[in-house]
Amino acid sequence: MKKILLFGSGRSAPVLIEYLSDLARKNFLSLTIADFSLSDASLHEHIHTVAVHIDNELSRHRLIQDTDVVISLLPPSLHSIIAHDCLLYRKHFLTASYISPEIQQLDHATREQGLLFLMECGLDPGIDHMSAMRELENIKASGGTITSFKSYTGGLVAPESDDNPWNYKITWNPRNVVLAGQGTVKYLEGGAYKYIPYHRLFTTIEKIRVEGYGNFEGYANRDSLKYLHTYGLENTSTLLRGTLRRPGYCDAWNLLVQLGITDDSYIVENSETLTWKEFTLSFLPKSDKKINLQLAALINQGPGAREIAKLKWLGLLEDKKIGYPPATPAQLLQKLLEEKWRLQPEDKDMIVMQHLFEYTLNGKSHKRTSSLVMLGDNQINTAMAKTVGLPLAIAARLILEGKINLTGVHIPVMKEIYLPVLEELEKYDVRFINAEF
């Protein structure tokens, strides 16, 4: 019987575990779930849980030796540890995270060993790659020439659970939410390389509309340029990958950026004794003016600006004690957001993805959108857990069945991967709707 080892059982794991558990119940495979917070137990004859700390090399090696495929949902910084073990014991390795330089360097060695290390096989990155490649290849196959490709994804809150002025709740790693966009963004527009430094990122947005779900705003994300070759778009004039939020979010988040509250590079020494208002004032020049007037001057708005109202709703203007040990501004902000943006038990999340294609065909210009909206069922089977976990689970099954025979370090942009994965995802309502303009 084939065996799969899963490292990590956090909020992205439940749907993946459910999918693989169903295969285990059908005696197709044996599943072992390893995490430091689990107790050793057998959930089923072919499903086991093991408590193991990532630093315990002996336990880690024993688990990896006795499996066929390893999936890691651990924090990205830990993937390279698991990847090197997989190379040592000749096991296939899958994760939803971006390829790191350390793992990319293993490409030659994995090919020599006949192994597949499949990265970026979750939501974003993951489903975005696969669905984009399918449409790009379809356009090219019809004789079209791609002139522009943009892709936006957002992990958001479902409309029926959208009840705060930010129109947002945390549905994934809260630290990544706070640190989003830090570093210089790179993309291609009109044939020219473009760069957006962090302090201007949230003022450079594009309006996006998704049929049936209204308006969104998209801001550029990370380094889009590295996908020019990956997507086969070397001759395309525009390539941009970005993040979706509801209108007004970016202006308010930009105020936090301009204040410096998202900074993660130093410690606020007296955070335990500060109030949230004092914390916010510590980022402003000394003044006799009221705090809302100072904030208004910072963004050239009136004191009743919606951006300031959003900060007030968060509690950043209140005389309530922070009561948190010395931490970075970003960590203190994260503490506040985890409280204010928490999904309630009855809340549902939502994934929204939209690709925007421009191409020429038979001398005419065309535009096409390809959109995905996915709603969560509950706090366990969230839209995020579905769209991150299912592609990994499906790909792992295809590898065990011998239907994916690639070797090396890859992301899912080859037909051998994306066609069967997307086909099965549709059975779980992960389905794109296309529209031509």
N, C-alpha and C positions, 0 to 999 in steps of 0.2 A: 504493500500500500504506500502511495506517495505521501510525503509529509511536508507541511508548511509550518514555519516558525514565524510568529508575529511578535516583534518587540514594540511595546507601547500599547496602552489600552485607554487612551484619553478620549476627548470629546469627538475626535474624527473617526474613532474606531468602531462604534457599535454596528453600523450597517455592513461594514467589511466583515466583522466577526459573524454577523447573522448569515451573510452569504456563504462564507466558508463553513460555518457550522452546519448549514443545510447540506452541503456536499459531504461533510463528515458523517452526518446521519444516514446518507445514502451509500456510505462505505466507499466513497471515491477517494477520500484523503483522510489523514490524521492531522489535527490542528493543535498546536501548542502556543499558548499566549504567555509571554514573559514580560513582567513589569516588576519594579521594585515594590509596588504597593499591593501586589497580589499575594494571596496565600496559596500554598501548594494544594492543588485539588484537581479532581477529575470531574468535569461537568457532564461528560458523556464518555462512552468507551473510546471514542476517537477525538475527544476534546479535552485538553489538559491546560491548567494554569500553573505557572511556576513563578515564585518570587525570586527575582534575581536583580542584583545591582549591576549596572553597566561596568563598574570598575572591577567586578569579580571575574577575572580573566578565565579562571578554571571552569566556573559554572557556565560562563558564556560560550567557551569553546566546546564543552560537552553538548550543549544544546545545538550549536551550529553543526557540529560533526554529524548529529543524528537527524538531519533533515534534508530536504531537496531544494526548497525555495525559502528564502528569508525575506520578510517584509519588515521595514522599519518605519514606525510612526513616532519615533523618538525625536527630540529637538534636533534640528539640522546639524548642529555642531558635533553631534555624536554619531552621525551616519558613517563617517570615515572609519571609525573604530570597527563597526560591524562590517563594513565593506572589506577591510583588510582581512578580517577573520574569514569572510566568505571566499576570498581569493585563496587564502591558505588552505581551506578545506574543500575548495572547488564546488561552491554552491551559488546558485543564481540569487541575485539581490534586487529588490524593488523598493522604491520609495516615491513619495509625492513631492519631495523637495527639489529645489533647484540643484543642478550639478555644481559641485564645488570644485575648485582647482585640484584639490587632493584626490578626489575620485576620478576626475577626468584623466589624471596621470596614470590611472590603472587601465586605460583602454587597451593598450598593447598586450598587457599581461592577461587581461580577461579573454581577449581573442585567442591567445596562445592556449589558454586552459579550456576553451570552448564554452565560456560562460557569458551570460547576459546580465549586465547591470543596467536595469531600466529605471531611469530617473524621471522626475517631472511628470508622473503618471497619476495625478490627482485631479483637481479642479483647475486651478490657475496657479501654477502651471499643470497642464494635463489635458483636460477636456477642451480647453481653448486651442491647444496645439492640434489635437486630432480633428476637431470640427473645422478649424481653419484650413488645414491641409486638404480635407475632403472637398471643400468648396473651391479652394485654389486650383486643385487638380482638375475638378470638373470644368472650371472656366477655361483652363488651358487646353483641356481635351476638346472643347468645343471650338477652339481656334482663337479664343480671346487672349488679350495681352493685359496683364495686371498693371495698372498705373498707380493705384493707391490701396493700402490695406491698413485698417485700424481695428483694434480689438479692445473692448472694455469689459471688465467683470467686477461685480460687487457682491459681497456678502452682506445682506441687509436684513431688515425686519419685514415680515409680511404685512400687507396693508391693514389687516384687521388687528394687528398688534402694534401698529405705529401710533404711539400715544404721547410722544414728547416732541418738543420744538426742534430737536436735532434730526428728527425722522431717522433715528439710528439707534441700534442696540448692539452689544458685542456678541458676535456669533462665532468668533474664532479666537486665536491667540491675542489676548489683550495687549501684550507688550508690542506685538507687531502693529496693532492699531495705532498706538501712541507714537511709534517710531517710523510710521509709514512715510515714504518719500525722502527720508534723510539721505544725503548724498546727492550728487548731480545726476539728473535724468538726461538720457541721450535718446534721440530719435531722428528720423529722416522726414523732411517735409519739403515738397517741391524741388526735390533733387539736392537739397542742402542739408548738411548735418546741423542739428539743433541741440542746444544744451540749456537746461533750466536748473539754476541753483536752487537749493532748498528754500531759501527765503522768498522766492518768487513762484514756487511750484503751485500753490493753491490759489494764485491769481490768474493762472493760465489754464482755463477749462473749456471744454466743448459741451454744447447742449446735445443731449441724446434723448430720443423718444422711443419707447417700447410699446407697441400696440397692446392696449388693454391694461397697461400698468403705468402710463403717464410719462412724466418728464424726469430726467436724471441729468447729472453733470459728471463729466469724466475728466480726470486729470492724469497726466502721463506717469508711467510707472517704470522705474529702474532703467535698464539699458536695452532699448528695443533694437539697437544696431546689431547686436550679436545674432539676431534671428534673420538677418538679410540672407545669409547663405543657407541657414537651416531650412527656411521656408522656400528657398529657390527664388528669391525676389531681388537678386542683384541688380536687375535693370528697372526696378520699380522706383518711382520718384518719392513716394511717401510710405513710411512704415512706422506705426506707433501702437504701443500696447499700454493700456491704462486701467484705472480703477473707477468704479461708479459709486456715486453717492446721490442722495436726493438734493434738489436745488436748495441753496443757502448753506449747506454744510461747509463747503470749501471756504466761503468768506469768513465764517465763524472760526473754523480751524486755523485759518490764516492769522486771525487775531492772536491765538495762542502761540503760533510760531513767531510772530513779531514781538510778542512779549518775551519769549525765550523759555516758556514753560514746558516745551517739549524737549529741552536740552537734556542729554543723558551723560554729560561729560564731567560733572562735578557734583559734590555733595552739598545740600542745604543743611548746614550744621545744626541750626536751632529749630528744626521742623517740629519737634515734639511740643514746643511751647507756642508756636505761631498759630494764629487763626488763618483760615483760608483767605480772608480779606488782606491780612498782613502779608501773607505769601504772595498774593497778586501785586500788592503795592510795592513789594521788594524789587519788582522788575520795572518799576516806573520811577522817573526822577522825583526828587522831593518837591512837593507842591502843596499849597493850601486848598487846591481845588478838590471837589468831590471825585471819587474814584471813577464814576461813570463819565465825567467830563474829561478826565485824563485818558481814559480808554478811547473816547470819541475822538480826541485830538490825534491819537496814535494812528487811527485809520481814516482820518478826515471825514468823519460822519457825525451826525447829531447824537446827543446823549441817549436818545430813544432808539438807537439803531438795533436792528434784529440781532446783529452779532453780539452786542453787549447783553441783550436779553437772554441769549443762549448761555453766556458765561454766568449770568446771574442764576439761571435755572440750575446749572451744575453745582452752584454753591460757592463759586470762587469769590463772591463779594460778601460772604457771610462772616459773622464774628464767631463762628464755630471753630473750636480747636481742631487742628489736624491730628494731633495725638499719635504721630507715626515716627519711628526712629529715624535718625538722619539718613537721607536718601537723595537721589538725584531729583531734579524737578520733574523729569519724565516719569520716574517711579512714583512720585507723590501724585501726579496727575492720573497715572494708571490706577492708583488706589481709589481715587475719587470716581473715575469713570466706571470701574468695576461695580461700584455701588449704584451709580445713577443710571448706567446703561445696561443693567443686568436684565437678562431675559426672565420674565416671570413664568411660573409653572404652566400657565395657560397660553403663553406666547408661542408663536411660530416664526421661524426665520425664512428667508427667501434668498435665492441665488438668481442674479440677473446677469446674462452675458449677451453682448451683441458684437458681431463682426460687421464691419462696413467695407465693402469692396467697390472699387471703381475700376472699370476695364474698357478696352476698346474691342469691338468685334465688327468685322465687315465695314470698317470705316466709321462706325458710330460709337458714341460714348454711352456707357451703361453704368448703373449703380445697383447694388444689391445689398440687402441686409440679411443676416442670419442670426436669429434671436432665440435665446433659451431663458425660460423662467421656471424655476423649481421651488416649490413650497415645502417646508418641513411638515412632518406629521405631528411631532411633539418635541419634548425636550431631549429625547434620546435619538429618535430617528429624524434628525434635523436635515434640512436641505444641504447644509455643509457636510455632514457626515455621509450623506448619500453620494454627493458628487466628488468627495475626496476618496471615500472608501471603495465604492463600486468599481471604478476603473482599475485600481490596484488588484482587487479580488479577481476580476475577470481576466486581467492579464496574467496573473499567477496561474489560474486554471488553464489558460491557453498554453502556457509554457509546459505545465505538467502533461498536457495532452499531446505535446509535440507539434502544436499548430503555430508556434512562434519559435523559430530556430536561429534567430540572430545571435551574434556574439559581439562582445565589446560593450562600451559604455554608450548608451543611447537615450534619447527622449522619443516619445511615441509619434514620430512624424513619418513613419514608413507604413505603406498600405497593409503590410503583413500584420501590423499592430492595430492601426486606427480603424480599419474597416470592420473587423470582427468585434472590437470593443464597442464602437459606436452602435453597431447593430444590436448588440445585447443590451446596451444602456437604454435603448428605446423601449425595451420590455419593462423598464422601471420608470418610464415617463420622462427620461432625460432625452428630450426631443427638441430639435431646432426647427423654427419656422422661418422660411425664406420669403423675401419680398423683393420684387424688381421695381426700379424707378426709371 
